[in-house]
Amino acid sequence: MANPIINFFLGNDDQDEESNSRNHLDKKAYEDKIDAAVDGDIVFFKPEDSNSTRKFVDYLKAGRSIIINITNLLPESKSETLTFVQGALLVLEGQMFEVGVDIYLCTPAHIEVVRQLGRY
């Protein structure tokens, strides 16, 4: 069975049928858990279109860090999503780091990201 964390970061959608069924059934419970996230939690997103950007900003305003995997978006949706989130981060004095191809860590102002030279 495929690891959902690895699938998230690699954008791998080749999951077996049992995994897809379980993921579909657990979607509501997962969304409820995301809504209950608290300050300091990291929220993961893999949007299917650029309409999800408002939710990203809501989490940033609430003091939560987010990781956005935009590998599945069309090029124009990728651009719209990044522009919107970057604008929000500018206003909120947050930061954005590209941690992989089309994968971004976004943090609010009070979260410090420590980078090791030559390793990031």
N, C-alpha and C positions, 0 to 999 in steps of 0.2 A: 504494500500500500504506500502511496506517495506521501511525503511529509508536507503538510499544508504550509508551513513556514517557508520551506525551501521553494515550494511552488509559488508563493507570494513574491519572493525576491527574484526568482528567475523568470516569472511570468509563464510558468509551465502549466498548461491547462489539461495535460494528459493524465487525468485521474481515472481510476477504475470506476465501474458503475456503482459499486457499493459506496465508495467514498462520495461520489456525486449525490447519491440519494441521502446520505447522512448529512452532507453539507446543506442540502436544500431544507431538510427537516430542522436543522439547528440554526437556520438563518434568523428566525425571529428571536430566539434566545441570545444569539450573538449580537443582534442589533440592540436588544435591551441592555446587554452588558456594556456595549459601547456608550450608550446614553448615560450609564451610571459611572463612567470613568471619572476619576478624581484627579486633582492637581498632582502633577508628577508622573501620571500615567502616560504611556505612549499609545496613540491610537493609529492603527494601520488602515489605509484606504487603498483600494484598487478600483477606481471609478470606471464606469462603462461609457460615460459621456461627461462633458464639462459642466453639466447642471449640478453636480455635487459640490461645487466649490464653496457655496455658502456654508455648508456643513463644516468644511475644513476650517473656515474662518471662525465659526462659532466655537470650535474646540480651542483654537489659538487664543481667542478672547477670554475663554474660561481658564487659561493658564496651562493647557495641555499641549504636549508636543505631538506632532503627527508625522507619519511616514506615508508618503504618497507614491504609489507605483502606477505610472501612467503609460506603461508599455502597450496596453490594449487600446489606447485612444488614437483617433485619427490625427495626423499632423496638425491640422488647424485647431482641434480640440486641445491638443497638448499645449499649443501656444496660448490659447485663451485661458486654460487652467493655470499655467505658470504665471502669466501676466497678472491675473486676478489675485493669486496667492501672494506674489511678490509685492503687489500694491498694498495688500492687507498687512504683510509683514513690515513694510516701510512705516505705515501708520502706527502699528503696534510695537515698533522698534524690535521686532523679532529677527531671526536669522534663517537662512535656507542653505542647506548643504546638499550637493549631489553625492549620494553614497553608492550609486551604481548607474547603469545606463537607464535613464528615465525613472529613476527612483530618488526621491528627495526627502530629507529630514528637515522639518520646519519646527522651529522652537520659539516660544514666546520670550520676551525680554529677560525674564528672571531665570531662565535656564541657560547655563553656560556649557558649551560644547568644547571639550579640550581635544585638540588635535596634536598628534605626534608628527613631527616633521619627517617627511619621506615615507610615512606609513599610511597616509590618508589620501 
